[in-house]
Every structure is written in structure tokens, then in C-alpha cells.
């Protein structure tokens, strides 16, 4: 989404964001598609989709951020607690 503004006008990006949010999505791909449609409408190119037809968002790819189960034990910081107990100027424990 960050690079879309380099190739489209501000008003087209805003129209793309508005259309994507109205469809119930925050997908950057959908915003870019809707921004291109807004640019085409502004340029006078006829839209082939029906205007009165409701828009539905269909997710084609599974979510990217799935958490994996890690079998390793949780790391311990107990060894570092000893370092906090050392007083300044005192000799470190051997």
C-alpha cells in the first residue's frame, strides 16, 4: 500500500480506501484495485461491473501470520539475576 501512492493520485487512493472499507476489508491489494477503478472512472473509461451490484470480498490466500508451536522450553533469566546482585566496587563472584 505504501508504494501505491507513487502511481495514483491522492483522490484515487482515498476512493480506493473508502471502497475497500465499505466492502469490509483492509487488504492493500483491494485498495490498489479500487484506486485503479477510481482512476479509470476519472479518465472516462467505462466500468464493466454493474454499479448497483453489491460487492463481496473473497479471501483467496490463507492468513500469512500463523503461529507455530515451539517445543523448546521457555528461556530462563535466572543466571542474569546474579549479575544484578553484584555491588559496585565489589569483586565479582567466582
Secondary structure by P-SEA (a helix, b strand, c coil): cccccccccaaaaaaaaaaaaaaccccaaaaaaaaaaaaaaaacccccccccbbbbbbbcccccbbbbbbcccccccccccccccccccccccc
